[in-house]
Amino acid sequence: MQSLNLGILAHIDAGKTSLTERLLYAAGVIGTIGSVDAGSTQTDSLALEKQRGITIKSAVVSFVLDGVTVNLIDTPGHPDFIAEVERVLGVLDGAVLVVSAVEGVQPQTRVLMRTLRRLRIPTLIFVNKIDRGGADPDRTFQDIAARLTPDVVAVTAVTAPGTREARAAARTGGPGFAARLADLLAGHDDRLLADCLADETAVPYRRLRTELVKQTRQALVHPVFAGSAVTGAGVDALIAGITELLPARTGAPRKPLSGEVFKIERGPAGEKIAYVRIASGTVRTRDRVPVHRAGGAPGDGGERAQKVTAISVFDHGTDERRSTAEAGRIAKLWGLTRARIGDTIGEPPGERAAEPHFAPPTLETVVTARRPGERGALHAALSQLAESDPLIALRRDGTRQEIAVSLYGEVQKEVIQATLADEFGVAVDFQETTTVHIERPAGTGAAFEIKEKDGNPFLATVGLRIEPAPAGSGVEFRREVELGSLPYAFFTAVEETAGETLLQGLHGWQVTDCLVTMTHAGYNARQSHAHAVFDKSMSSTSGDFRNLTPLVLAEALRRAGTVVHEPMHRFRLEIPVDALGTLLPVLTRLRAVPRTPGTLGGGYLLEGDIPAARVHDLEQLLPTLTRGEGVLESAFSHYRPVTGPVPERARTDHNPLNRREYLQAVRRRLTGGGNRADGGSV
């Protein structure tokens, strides 16, 4: 069976969900085209999506085009829900990026295209809304070539744009089109370039078409289609392009099972449902399948066999209960109670890039239950939401009885509030949104503690060194000790706990872009009294290493020192000529760093960097400063060291930087005071 996992991506309101409806209608899956405004679309099924007219969660629908099973994934267009898009990208074979012929290239369009090109995902571009007043497909194509990528070619011709009579027809040759196609393709193929230089007219159109298919599937070039999802103009040409130009896969159901979890949701009874793209093999009901933790390696203890209790497969516009799901399918699996987004099932994954596709959330807010008695229910509800959206990154402060969540924007906050009220019956309020900073090591620091010496209350020896690593590299853990010096479970305990400890640095922010190296290791083997059973008080356990690691790492971090960094956005401003003098002092006041302005049409183009915390201020001031003519685009770019007062974030739970406080907390956690029920005595 041939299959194609196809993503539909766009800036909000470009017509992405309407295009999905039109494709389903053309494939015979639905008999009536739904309306976003009326809340009747196939893929926007959540009540909130119907109310707001926006896509919040990715949705899957499957249909057949020319013998290829297309698993179409409709994704959110609002930047607050970019995490939903990120989780989908890893399972795509190809994508359609939708651009409005009225608004043209928009900020989210640029973010999406940069990511699609970086990940080498074959992508077609569809210029939508050619029937709308103000539509200008030619201007939009020029905008795409200038602001997204020059590696594009218009493969449809539009007539009567901006009217209800607008039509789009596929270009099938002709000297002008063939010449443009040859120029584009020759830039990526030396042999074709040589033949074109010798005699461009001698290169047959069939060869150019074959080369277009090849280079599109290699994500080197991007054909641009045009049409209207509302009227259906140009959609037949797009469908033909999807089947011809994007790479379908041939499933291998007899190979070992391998799949990736890209979405988690809860069923009506609260049961966990994992959305899995089956890359190879076959999964059956009642199979016990290994689930490999995202970012883990085979043998690290991250894989556990779990029983599949039910299967649902997407087919012909809906999902149907089946006893099996084969390679090429997207399936919903029940029973994988410990599965998380990014996990793989079946065969262990090969080497995979672990870096995120998009920037992490840079905002944070504290959520409080309006009724104090619902604090527990609030935490349980947010924990479930975090399963489907791990980037909200719950932080719980046991002392203050507060829960903080990470956000991309205010709309996401409103959706979380409505979801908690509607689905969990918990009314909540939010404190003022704050900016999330990070900490990076300022230098190198090391510390160690030897078991049964110098006041170490745990039967473990742990030594750790922390040092800076390149920006964007995250946290890497290495060992300088022999692998056989500890049971593997103890190494795992140290590595996992080190990662948890670095969630809060010297100033309370997450520590990243660092290398943590284990330099010392030691333990007591399993021991017992004569003619007696195993005695925990004489033997090391994983709990000893989990309890000691935060103390050692906190001391190493204290010796290294950290630098707090703030998130920065790269901005792009289009302004009238006479607004430049007024705007520059405002940018300085907002701590922005503008570059030298350039001319753009009859105005100025100004680019630079601005703290993420001040982007909203600039958005509010811009209309007044430019008489409503200014256009602002911004997206996360990098982190820079904070100048001036260093922002502090309250630490949650127990602070290993305070040894006495930390050990008291561990003592309270252990049952019986000095008994080693949790693997440690203090």
Phi, psi and omega in degrees: 000131176268139181221156179220117174272110189245124177262139173251117186233151180186164164291152181304139177072016175278350178101024183295311181291325176296323177294320177302314178301316181296320178295319178295321179294316180296328180277357179081013181284322179236149181267342180226137181279125180283168181238133176297316182297324181275353180071030185245019181282158183291322189264337176270083187262342180291147179301320180295324179294321179293321182292318187267344181071026178228156176274128181251320180244145175294147181226147184245137173215142187239144177202173184247131174234117178049044177082359179255127175281113180262118172264098185271130180243112177274129186243159177294149177256342181285135183298338178294342183244031181296335179298325177298320179294317182303318183292335182278328189304324184293345182250005184276143169264334180197172183213155168242119178262120185264131179234135179283134177287350179265304183278337180075204180290128182242169187307313182293330177302316182293318179299315182294315183293321177302318183289317178300320180289321180295323181273359179057045176269119179305129189224130169260150178246132180242115177274108188265170173066037179291346180270354183279149174300135182089358180293137179218085183301323181295315178297320180296320178297317178297322178297318179297314182295326183277326191246345178252299179194142175283350184275059182228156175215134178282119184254003172232152177250133185254137173239149178054046179297150178084007179229165178292345179270007182302136179226156177224126181238145180293138174279130184241023180136211184095145185301316183296313180294317180299322180294316179295320179295317180297318179299317181293310186290326181295337178292346180240007182215109184296324181293317177295321178301315180297318180293322179292322179293326180290313179191096184300326183289345181274352179276114184293150180298327180299321178294319179297320180294318177299318179292326177297317177300313182299311184287330175294316180293338176269004180061031177270325179229163185224101176299140181249118176260165177218154180168199180221120177293333182285311182271342183090357179300131176078354184288324177300320178295321178296316179299317177298321178294322179299314183285330182274319193262335183265149189275109173280151180253147173263120183292155179232077186293343182266355176282169177301147182295134173209132180204166181232133176276120181241357179203143176234135173218170178249140178278181182302329180265010180086005182285145180281135178236125180256127173273122186232131171270116182276109182277324178205161178080191181221136175248139183236153174301138181078000172294144170259117186242140175291139175244117185262126182296138178303131179084355181272174178237153179306134179088000183270007180088000183277348182260134178221136179286133178229148186269128176280118184263339178199155182224138172229133184244137177283126182199134176052046171087358180213181175248136185237141176292131179224166176267345180219160171222126185258170178307138181097345181269156164253125186234153170258124183246132173260153176103344180275073191292337181256004182291146177229161178300132182097346178292157173244151178245152179083230182299139178300147181289154172280196178295126179228143176294132184262352186287147179292156179281328182236170180293149178288165175300143180243012179236156180213146177215153177266132180255130179232141177284134179296327177257114185307329181291352182257016179300317179296318179295324178296315180296319179296319180294315179295326177297321176293319178297325180292336175297318182273345178216079185300336184287353175287345165045075180299136172234121182250128176256102182295330181290313182271355183056045180238151176235128178249145177233150176269147186222159170263337182181178186290328179295320177299322177299315180297322180293318177299317180299314181293322180295317179298321181287314187283318187265335183241352179069026181246116177275132185227161171235157179242140171281174182301137180290135179239164181272136179273124176257174173229163173242142174235145179301137178277335181200206181252136178221147181219151177204157175206158174223134182261138182298138176063026178222150171052042174078013177283113185275001184248145179277066181204145170248125181222130171232135182224145173235136177238138182212160181294151174228167182303147178303134179088001184274348180077213180246126177244137181246131178229168178235136170255356180264158180294142181299329181277002182283346177218153167300146186300327180298329179287321174300315180299319180299318180294313183296313181296317182290327176299315178299319179293320181296323182286358174293342178222115182267203184296332181250010176094352181266161179294136178266130182217180181053057182214160176246123178251124183240131176276120187252336180226145178208141176191153181202166172260125180293167180303129182226160175211158173290162180303130179056030180234173180276174180307133183245113181298330184292346181250355189233143178284146175229171177302327180301325177300316182287324178292326181281328183277325185306315180301322179296314183293315183292323178297321179291319177298320180292322178299320180288329179283325187076159178224157176242127179278133180241145177253149179287140180241143175253143170272123182248156177224118184242128170252119187224157173294157182302316186282000180266349186298313183297327179283325187282324185301315178296326178295318178298321177298317180296330179274007179065027175278157178238091181281151174266179180297127181291150175238164181275147178213107184061235179262015182224202181244148170249122183236125179237158179171196181239147181215141177303138180304327182293343184253001181298316181298321178299317180296320178299322181288325184277334189302314181303320180291320184288337185237015181056035178079003184264350182285144178236124183244132168237140176210149177206152180305138182238307185194179174250145175228153180300141178288135172253142182092203182302135182275123179290136179250145174242133181301133180283146179263151176056224192258135191263110179291349175291339176253098188301315183296314180297319182295313182295325176297321179294319178296319180299318179295328182286328181283137180285143176072021176068274185267355179287146187265052182296332182252014178089017179204143175240136182229000000 
